[in-house]
Every structure is written in C-alpha cells, then in structure tokens.
Amino acid sequence: MTFGTKLFTWLRGEQVGSDREGNRYFQDKRVVAGRRRRRWVVYKGETEASRVPPDWHGWLHYTTDQVPPAGGLPRKSWQKEHQANLTGSDRAYRPAGHALAQGGEKPKAPYEAWKPE
C-alpha cells in the first residue's frame, strides 16, 4: 500500500468488513447528497484484483448495497478455490504446440495454403 492510499484511508475511510484472505474493505465517511460513497479495498499482501471474492466484488461495484456476512456468502459445491493469476510466470498456461510448452511436444507444421488445380 502506498503512503497516499494509507493516508487517504486513515483520513477518509470507514472500514465496513474483511474477507477470508485478510483484505479489508472501506467506504468514504462523508455522505454527499446525490452522490454515491466511494468504496475501495486494501489488499493483504500482493495487490491482485482476482483475489476479491464475488460477494465483495458486487459490493465494491454497487451491484448490492448489503455488506457480505463475516464468513462470506455460502459456497456452492461446484465453486473452486481461488487460484492466483499465473500469467507471465513459469506456471502460466501454454497450449500444446507453444514454443515454451512443457512435455517436448513439437509445434505444428506451418500453414499450407490451398492451391486451385
């Protein structure tokens, strides 16, 4: 967290809750007639937007005005646990045929154009 964010949060922020990962959610203390209160998140650890759970995402983007319960909304059996965004890392997804793909699979032959007879 930058110094500016820390100062802004300390002066103008009112904490409304936190999630399982330790991220804290704030809204502006001031209420201005005709305007929505500003909302933001202070991440615990690395700043990565994909770490915001869906229930808090809805609150941050004004989809709902109800703050999610302390333990979060009940999870469905088909929902997976969070997986970090691996783009740009050694563990990033690379499809078969990619030059950096693991497994030794060779890339496909170059495209051969159709030739009329």
DSSP file (Angstrom, degrees, kcal/mol; ACC not computed):
  #  RESIDUE AA STRUCTURE BP1 BP2  ACC     N-H-->O    O-->H-N    N-H-->O    O-->H-N    TCO  KAPPA ALPHA  PHI   PSI    X-CA   Y-CA   Z-CA
    1    1 A M              0   0    0      0, 0.0    41,-0.0     0, 0.0     2,-0.0   0.000 360.0 360.0 360.0 134.0    0.0    0.0    0.0
    2    2 A T     >  -     0   0    0      1,-0.1     4,-2.3     4,-0.0     5,-0.2  -0.296 360.0-111.4 -76.5 164.8    1.4    3.4   -0.9
    3    3 A F  H  > S+     0   0    0      1,-0.2     4,-2.6     2,-0.2     5,-0.2   0.901 118.1  53.5 -62.4 -41.1    1.7    6.2    1.5
    4    4 A G  H  > S+     0   0    0      2,-0.2     4,-2.7     1,-0.2    -1,-0.2   0.903 109.7  46.8 -61.8 -42.6   -1.1    8.2   -0.3
    5    5 A T  H  > S+     0   0    0      2,-0.2     4,-2.7     1,-0.2     5,-0.2   0.907 112.6  50.4 -65.7 -41.5   -3.5    5.3    0.0
    6    6 A K  H  X S+     0   0    0     -4,-2.3     4,-2.2     2,-0.2    -2,-0.2   0.922 113.6  44.8 -62.4 -44.4   -2.7    4.7    3.6
    7    7 A L  H  X S+     0   0    0     -4,-2.6     4,-2.7     2,-0.2     5,-0.3   0.927 114.0  49.0 -66.3 -45.7   -3.2    8.4    4.4
    8    8 A F  H  X>S+     0   0    0     -4,-2.7     4,-2.9     1,-0.2     5,-0.5   0.913 113.1  48.0 -59.9 -43.9   -6.5    8.6    2.4
    9    9 A T  H  X5S+     0   0    0     -4,-2.7     4,-1.6     3,-0.2    -1,-0.2   0.903 113.1  47.7 -64.9 -41.5   -7.8    5.5    4.1
   10   10 A W  H  <5S+     0   0    0     -4,-2.2    -2,-0.2    -5,-0.2    -1,-0.2   0.901 120.4  36.9 -66.5 -41.9   -6.9    6.8    7.5
   11   11 A L  H  <5S+     0   0    0     -4,-2.7    -2,-0.2    -5,-0.1    -3,-0.2   0.907 135.6  15.0 -78.9 -43.0   -8.4   10.3    7.0
   12   12 A R  H  <5S+     0   0    0     -4,-2.9    17,-2.5    -5,-0.3    18,-0.3   0.521  99.8 101.9-114.6  -7.6  -11.5    9.4    4.9
   13   13 A G  E  << -A   28   0A   0     -4,-1.6     2,-0.4    -5,-0.5    15,-0.2  -0.549  42.5-168.4 -92.1 147.8  -12.1    5.7    5.2
   14   14 A E  E     -A   27   0A   0     13,-2.1    13,-1.7    -2,-0.2     2,-0.2  -0.979  26.9-130.0-127.5 115.4  -14.6    3.8    7.3
   15   15 A Q  E     +A   26   0A   0     -2,-0.4    11,-0.3    11,-0.2     3,-0.1  -0.470  27.7 175.8 -70.8 131.4  -13.9    0.0    7.4
   16   16 A V  E     -     0   0A   0      9,-2.8     2,-0.3     1,-0.3    10,-0.2   0.576  56.8 -48.9-110.1 -15.4  -17.0   -2.0    6.7
   17   17 A G  E     -A   25   0A   0      8,-1.2     8,-2.9    50,-0.0    -1,-0.3  -0.984  43.8-121.0 169.3-176.6  -15.5   -5.5    6.7
   18   18 A S  E     -A   24   0A   0     -2,-0.3     6,-0.2     6,-0.2     2,-0.2  -0.953  19.3-131.5-148.3 164.7  -12.9   -8.0    5.6
   19   19 A D    >   -     0   0    0      4,-1.8     3,-1.4    -2,-0.3    52,-0.1  -0.496  39.4 -87.1-112.3-176.2  -12.8  -11.3    3.8
   20   20 A R  T 3  S+     0   0    0      1,-0.3    51,-0.0    -2,-0.2    -1,-0.0   0.812 123.8  56.4 -61.0 -32.3  -11.1  -14.7    4.4
   21   21 A E  T 3  S-     0   0    0     30,-0.2    -1,-0.3     2,-0.1    23,-0.0   0.576 119.3-106.7 -79.9  -8.5   -7.9  -13.6    2.7
   22   22 A G    <   +     0   0    0     -3,-1.4     2,-0.2     1,-0.3    -2,-0.1   0.483  68.5 148.0  95.6   3.7   -7.5  -10.7    5.1
   23   23 A N        -     0   0    0     28,-0.1    -4,-1.8    21,-0.1     2,-0.4  -0.502  38.2-142.6 -68.8 141.3   -8.4   -8.0    2.5
   24   24 A R  E     -AB  18  42A   0     18,-2.5    18,-3.0    -6,-0.2     2,-0.4  -0.886   7.2-149.0-112.4 141.2  -10.1   -5.0    4.2
   25   25 A Y  E     -AB  17  41A   0     -8,-2.9    -9,-2.8    -2,-0.4    -8,-1.2  -0.902  17.3-178.5-115.9 135.8  -13.0   -3.1    2.6
   26   26 A F  E     -AB  15  40A   0     14,-3.0    14,-2.1    -2,-0.4     2,-0.3  -0.857  13.2-164.7-129.7 159.4  -13.7    0.6    3.1
   27   27 A Q  E     -AB  14  39A   0    -13,-1.7   -13,-2.1    -2,-0.3    12,-0.2  -0.963  40.9 -85.0-138.7 160.1  -16.1    3.3    2.2
   28   28 A D  E     -A   13   0A   0     10,-2.2   -15,-0.2    -2,-0.3   -16,-0.1  -0.358  26.8-144.0 -64.2 137.4  -15.9    7.1    2.4
   29   29 A K  S    S+     0   0    0    -17,-2.5     2,-0.1    -2,-0.1    -1,-0.1   0.855  78.7  83.3 -68.4 -35.5  -17.0    8.5    5.8
   30   30 A R        -     0   0    0    -18,-0.3     2,-0.6     1,-0.0    -2,-0.1  -0.439  65.9-154.4 -75.7 141.9  -18.6   11.5    4.1
   31   31 A V        -     0   0    0     -2,-0.1     2,-0.5     6,-0.1     5,-0.1  -0.971  11.3-169.3-115.0 115.3  -22.1   11.4    2.7
   32   32 A V    >   -     0   0    0     -2,-0.6     3,-2.0     3,-0.3    -2,-0.0  -0.913  30.3-110.1-107.7 128.5  -22.7   13.9   -0.1
   33   33 A A  T 3  S+     0   0    0     -2,-0.5     3,-0.1     1,-0.3    -2,-0.0  -0.310 101.1  12.3 -59.4 131.6  -26.3   14.4   -1.2
   34   34 A G  T 3  S+     0   0    0      1,-0.2     2,-0.3    -2,-0.0    -1,-0.3   0.463 111.4  93.9  82.9   2.2  -26.8   13.0   -4.7
   35   35 A R  S <  S-     0   0    0     -3,-2.0    -3,-0.3     3,-0.0    -1,-0.2  -0.945  73.2-118.7-128.0 149.3  -23.5   11.1   -4.8
   36   36 A R        -     0   0    0     -2,-0.3     2,-0.3    -3,-0.1     3,-0.0  -0.539  36.3-106.7 -79.5 149.8  -22.5    7.5   -4.0
   37   37 A R        -     0   0    0     -2,-0.2     2,-0.1     1,-0.1    -6,-0.1  -0.597  38.8-110.2 -75.7 136.9  -20.0    6.9   -1.3
   38   38 A R        -     0   0    0     -2,-0.3   -10,-2.2   -11,-0.0     2,-0.4  -0.432  35.4-162.5 -68.7 139.9  -16.6    5.9   -2.6
   39   39 A R  E     +B   27   0A   0    -12,-0.2     2,-0.3    21,-0.2   -12,-0.2  -0.958  15.1 161.4-125.9 143.6  -15.6    2.2   -1.9
   40   40 A W  E     -B   26   0A   0    -14,-2.1   -14,-3.0    -2,-0.4     2,-0.4  -0.977  27.8-128.1-155.2 167.5  -12.2    0.6   -2.1
   41   41 A V  E     -B   25   0A   0     -2,-0.3     2,-0.6   -16,-0.2   -16,-0.2  -0.935   5.9-153.2-121.4 142.4  -10.2   -2.4   -0.9
   42   42 A V  E     -B   24   0A   0    -18,-3.0   -18,-2.5    -2,-0.4     2,-0.1  -0.970  27.6-140.0-113.1 113.3   -6.9   -2.6    0.8
   43   43 A Y        -     0   0    0     -2,-0.6     2,-0.7   -20,-0.2     4,-0.1  -0.392   4.9-131.3 -76.1 146.6   -5.2   -5.9   -0.1
   44   44 A K  S    S-     0   0    0      2,-0.1     2,-0.3    -2,-0.1   -21,-0.1  -0.890  80.6 -20.5 -92.7 118.4   -3.3   -8.1    2.4
   45   45 A G  S    S+     0   0    0     -2,-0.7    -2,-0.1   -23,-0.1     2,-0.1  -0.645 125.9  22.9  85.6-140.9   -0.1   -8.9    0.6
   46   46 A E  S    S-     0   0    0     -2,-0.3     2,-0.9     1,-0.1    -2,-0.1  -0.355  78.9-120.3 -67.8 137.5    0.1   -8.7   -3.2
   47   47 A T        +     0   0    0     -4,-0.1     2,-0.3    -2,-0.1    -1,-0.1  -0.693  51.4 149.2 -79.8 108.2   -2.3   -6.4   -4.9
   48   48 A E    >   -     0   0    0     -2,-0.9     3,-2.0     1,-0.1     4,-0.1  -0.932  40.5-150.6-145.3 117.4   -4.3   -8.6   -7.3
   49   49 A A  G >  S+     0   0    0     -2,-0.3     3,-1.7     1,-0.3    -1,-0.1   0.752  93.0  69.0 -61.7 -26.4   -7.9   -7.9   -8.2
   50   50 A S  G 3  S+     0   0    0      1,-0.3    -1,-0.3    35,-0.0    33,-0.1   0.609  86.1  71.1 -70.5  -8.2   -8.7  -11.6   -8.8
   51   51 A R  G <  S+     0   0    0     -3,-2.0    -1,-0.3    31,-0.1   -30,-0.2   0.501  73.0 100.8 -84.2  -3.8   -8.3  -12.1   -5.0
   52   52 A V  S <  S-     0   0    0     -3,-1.7     5,-0.0    -4,-0.1    -9,-0.0  -0.733  77.8-126.5 -82.4 120.3  -11.6  -10.2   -4.3
   53   53 A P     >  -     0   0    0      0, 0.0     4,-2.4     0, 0.0     3,-0.3  -0.247  22.0-109.8 -64.0 156.0  -14.4  -12.7   -3.7
   54   54 A P  H  > S+     0   0    0      0, 0.0     4,-2.2     0, 0.0     5,-0.2   0.853 116.4  54.9 -57.1 -38.3  -17.5  -12.4   -5.8
   55   55 A D  H  > S+     0   0    0      1,-0.2     4,-1.3     2,-0.2     9,-0.1   0.908 113.0  41.6 -64.9 -40.2  -19.7  -11.2   -2.9
   56   56 A W  H  > S+     0   0    0     -3,-0.3     4,-2.9     2,-0.2    -1,-0.2   0.835 109.7  59.3 -74.4 -31.8  -17.3   -8.3   -2.1
   57   57 A H  H  X S+     0   0    0     -4,-2.4     4,-1.9     1,-0.2     6,-0.2   0.924 104.5  51.1 -59.7 -43.6  -16.9   -7.6   -5.8
   58   58 A G  H  <>S+     0   0    0     -4,-2.2     5,-2.6     1,-0.2     6,-1.2   0.889 111.8  46.8 -60.4 -40.6  -20.6   -7.0   -6.0
   59   59 A W  H ><5S+     0   0    0     -4,-1.3     3,-1.5     4,-0.2    -2,-0.2   0.923 110.3  52.0 -67.7 -44.5  -20.4   -4.6   -3.1
   60   60 A L  H 3<5S+     0   0    0     -4,-2.9   -21,-0.2     1,-0.3    -2,-0.2   0.853 112.9  45.2 -60.0 -35.2  -17.4   -2.7   -4.5
   61   61 A H  T 3<5S-     0   0    0     -4,-1.9    -1,-0.3    -5,-0.2    -2,-0.2   0.138 115.1-111.8-100.3  19.3  -19.1   -2.2   -7.8
   62   62 A Y  T < 5S+     0   0    0     -3,-1.5    -3,-0.2     2,-0.2     3,-0.1   0.712  78.8 130.1  61.6  23.9  -22.5   -1.1   -6.3
   63   63 A T  S   <S+     0   0    0     -5,-2.6     2,-0.3     1,-0.3    -4,-0.2   0.846  84.2  11.5 -70.7 -33.9  -24.3   -4.2   -7.5
   64   64 A T        -     0   0    0     -6,-1.2    -1,-0.3    -9,-0.1    -2,-0.2  -0.980  59.5-152.5-139.5 151.9  -25.6   -4.6   -4.0
   65   65 A D        +     0   0    0     -2,-0.3     2,-0.5    -3,-0.1    -1,-0.1   0.461  69.7 101.5-100.4  -4.1  -25.5   -2.2   -1.0
   66   66 A Q  S    S-     0   0    0      1,-0.0    -2,-0.1     3,-0.0    -7,-0.0  -0.701  74.4-129.1 -84.8 126.4  -25.6   -5.0    1.5
   67   67 A V        -     0   0    0     -2,-0.5     3,-0.1     1,-0.1   -11,-0.1  -0.568  33.3-108.4 -71.0 131.6  -22.2   -5.8    3.1
   68   68 A P        -     0   0    0      0, 0.0    -1,-0.1     0, 0.0   -12,-0.0  -0.220  41.5 -93.9 -59.1 151.2  -21.4   -9.5    2.8
   69   69 A P    >   -     0   0    0      0, 0.0     3,-1.7     0, 0.0     4,-0.1  -0.163  41.3 -98.0 -63.7 163.7  -21.6  -11.5    6.1
   70   70 A A  T 3  S+     0   0    0      1,-0.3     3,-0.1    -3,-0.1   -52,-0.1   0.852 123.3  40.0 -54.5 -43.2  -18.4  -12.1    8.1
   71   71 A G  T 3  S-     0   0    0      1,-0.3    -1,-0.3   -52,-0.1   -51,-0.1   0.453 117.2-113.3 -86.6   0.2  -17.7  -15.6    6.7
   72   72 A G    <   -     0   0    0     -3,-1.7    -1,-0.3   -53,-0.1     3,-0.1  -0.145  49.0 -47.3  87.9 169.0  -18.8  -14.7    3.2
   73   73 A L  S    S-     0   0    0      1,-0.1   -18,-0.1    -3,-0.1     2,-0.0  -0.386  75.6 -84.6 -70.5 153.2  -21.7  -16.0    1.3
   74   74 A P        -     0   0    0      0, 0.0     2,-0.3     0, 0.0    -1,-0.1  -0.343  48.4-127.7 -60.1 138.0  -22.3  -19.8    1.3
   75   75 A R        -     0   0    0     -3,-0.1     2,-0.1     1,-0.1    -3,-0.0  -0.643  14.0-126.2 -90.7 145.0  -20.3  -21.5   -1.4
   76   76 A K    >   -     0   0    0     -2,-0.3     3,-1.1     1,-0.1    -1,-0.1  -0.482  24.0-114.4 -82.7 159.0  -21.8  -23.9   -3.9
   77   77 A S  T 3  S+     0   0    0      1,-0.2    -1,-0.1    -2,-0.1    -2,-0.0   0.768 115.0  53.3 -66.2 -25.1  -20.3  -27.4   -4.3
   78   78 A W  T 3  S+     0   0    0      2,-0.1     2,-0.3     0, 0.0    -1,-0.2   0.525  84.2 106.1 -89.6  -6.3  -19.2  -26.6   -7.8
   79   79 A Q    <   -     0   0    0     -3,-1.1     2,-0.2     1,-0.0    -4,-0.0  -0.562  61.4-143.4 -77.9 136.2  -17.2  -23.5   -6.9
   80   80 A K        -     0   0    0     -2,-0.3     3,-0.1     1,-0.1     2,-0.1  -0.567  20.9-101.1 -94.2 159.9  -13.4  -23.8   -6.9
   81   81 A E        -     0   0    0     -2,-0.2    -1,-0.1     1,-0.1     2,-0.0  -0.369  54.4 -80.3 -72.1 159.6  -11.0  -22.2   -4.5
   82   82 A H        -     0   0    0     -2,-0.1     2,-0.4   -31,-0.1    -1,-0.1  -0.337  43.1-163.2 -63.1 138.8   -9.1  -19.1   -5.7
   83   83 A Q        -     0   0    0    -33,-0.1     3,-0.1    -3,-0.1    -1,-0.0  -0.996  24.7-113.9-123.8 130.3   -6.1  -19.7   -8.0
   84   84 A A        -     0   0    0     -2,-0.4     2,-0.6     1,-0.1   -36,-0.0  -0.180  35.9 -97.5 -61.1 152.5   -3.6  -16.9   -8.4
   85   85 A N        -     0   0    0      1,-0.1    -1,-0.1     2,-0.0     7,-0.1  -0.630  39.6-173.5 -71.9 115.6   -3.2  -15.3  -11.9
   86   86 A L    >   +     0   0    0     -2,-0.6     3,-2.3     5,-0.1     6,-0.2   0.355  32.5 135.9 -97.2   4.3   -0.2  -17.1  -13.3
   87   87 A T  T 3  S+     0   0    0      1,-0.3     3,-0.1     4,-0.1     4,-0.0  -0.288  75.3  15.9 -56.3 132.1    0.1  -15.0  -16.5
   88   88 A G  T 3  S+     0   0    0      1,-0.3    -1,-0.3     2,-0.0     2,-0.2   0.407 106.9 104.4  85.4  -2.6    3.8  -14.2  -17.1
   89   89 A S  S X  S-     0   0    0     -3,-2.3     3,-1.3     1,-0.1    -1,-0.3  -0.516  87.5-103.7-103.4 175.3    5.1  -16.8  -14.7
   90   90 A D  T 3  S+     0   0    0      1,-0.3    -1,-0.1    -2,-0.2    -3,-0.1   0.738 120.9  55.7 -68.3 -22.2    6.7  -20.2  -15.3
   91   91 A R  T 3  S+     0   0    0     -5,-0.2    -1,-0.3     2,-0.1    -5,-0.1   0.268  79.9 128.7 -95.1  11.4    3.5  -21.9  -14.3
   92   92 A A    <   -     0   0    0     -3,-1.3     2,-0.2    -6,-0.2    -5,-0.1  -0.295  70.0 -95.6 -65.7 151.3    1.4  -20.0  -16.9
   93   93 A Y        -     0   0    0      8,-0.1    -1,-0.1     1,-0.0    -2,-0.1  -0.489  43.0-179.2 -69.7 133.2   -0.9  -22.0  -19.2
   94   94 A R        -     0   0    0     -2,-0.2     8,-0.2    -3,-0.1     3,-0.1  -0.972  22.4-131.0-134.0 120.2    0.7  -22.8  -22.6
   95   95 A P    >   -     0   0    0      0, 0.0     3,-2.0     0, 0.0     6,-0.2  -0.169  41.4 -76.5 -67.2 163.1   -1.4  -24.7  -25.1
   96   96 A A  T 3  S+     0   0    0      1,-0.3     3,-0.1     5,-0.0    10,-0.1  -0.328 121.2  30.2 -58.2 137.5    0.1  -27.7  -27.0
   97   97 A G  T 3  S+     0   0    0      1,-0.4    -1,-0.3     8,-0.2     2,-0.1   0.277  83.9 137.3  94.2 -10.6    2.4  -26.7  -29.7
   98   98 A H    X   -     0   0    0     -3,-2.0     3,-1.6     1,-0.1    -1,-0.4  -0.452  63.3-123.4 -68.5 142.8    3.5  -23.5  -27.9
   99   99 A A  T 3  S+     0   0    0      1,-0.3    -1,-0.1    -2,-0.1    -3,-0.0   0.790 111.5  39.6 -59.5 -29.2    7.3  -23.0  -28.2
  100  100 A L  T 3  S+     0   0    0      2,-0.1    -1,-0.3     0, 0.0    -2,-0.1   0.351  86.4 127.5-102.9   5.6    7.6  -22.9  -24.4
  101  101 A A    X   -     0   0    0     -3,-1.6     3,-0.5    -6,-0.2     2,-0.2  -0.316  57.9-124.7 -64.5 144.1    5.2  -25.7  -23.6
  102  102 A Q  T 3  S+     0   0    0      1,-0.2     3,-0.2    -8,-0.2    -4,-0.1  -0.561  83.9  61.5 -86.9 155.1    6.4  -28.4  -21.4
  103  103 A G  T 3  S-     0   0    0     -2,-0.2    -1,-0.2     1,-0.1    -2,-0.1   0.327 105.5 -98.5 111.5  -5.6    6.3  -32.0  -22.4
  104  104 A G    <   +     0   0    0     -3,-0.5     2,-0.3     1,-0.2    -1,-0.1   0.609  66.5 158.7  73.8  11.8    8.5  -31.8  -25.5
  105  105 A E        -     0   0    0     -3,-0.2    -1,-0.2    -7,-0.1    -8,-0.2  -0.529  37.3-130.0 -72.2 131.8    5.6  -31.6  -28.0
  106  106 A K        -     0   0    0     -2,-0.3     3,-0.1     1,-0.1    -8,-0.1  -0.505  25.4-101.8 -81.8 150.0    6.8  -30.1  -31.3
  107  107 A P        -     0   0    0      0, 0.0    -1,-0.1     0, 0.0   -10,-0.1  -0.273  45.3 -93.8 -65.0 156.1    4.9  -27.2  -32.8
  108  108 A K        -     0   0    0      1,-0.1     3,-0.1   -11,-0.1   -11,-0.0  -0.266  48.9 -90.5 -66.1 157.0    2.6  -28.0  -35.7
  109  109 A A        -     0   0    0      1,-0.1    -1,-0.1    -3,-0.1     3,-0.1  -0.302  56.3 -86.2 -64.1 153.9    3.9  -27.6  -39.3
  110  110 A P        -     0   0    0      0, 0.0    -1,-0.1     0, 0.0     2,-0.1  -0.177  56.6 -84.2 -60.0 157.7    3.4  -24.2  -40.9
  111  111 A Y        -     0   0    0     -3,-0.1     2,-0.6     1,-0.1     0, 0.0  -0.377  38.9-151.0 -65.1 135.9    0.1  -23.5  -42.6
  112  112 A E        -     0   0    0     -3,-0.1    -1,-0.1    -2,-0.1     2,-0.0  -0.951  15.7-133.5-113.5 118.5   -0.1  -24.7  -46.2
  113  113 A A        -     0   0    0     -2,-0.6     2,-0.2     1,-0.1     0, 0.0  -0.321  24.0-104.7 -71.5 150.9   -2.4  -22.6  -48.4
  114  114 A W        -     0   0    0     -2,-0.0    -1,-0.1     1,-0.0     0, 0.0  -0.532  32.7-156.1 -73.2 138.4   -4.9  -24.3  -50.7
  115  115 A K        -     0   0    0     -2,-0.2     2,-0.1     2,-0.0    -1,-0.0  -0.976  12.3-131.4-120.8 122.1   -3.9  -24.2  -54.4
  116  116 A P              0   0    0      0, 0.0     0, 0.0     0, 0.0     0, 0.0  -0.384 360.0 360.0 -69.0 150.2   -6.5  -24.5  -57.1
  117  117 A E              0   0    0     -2,-0.1    -2,-0.0     0, 0.0     0, 0.0   0.449 360.0 360.0 -93.0 360.0   -5.9  -27.0  -59.8
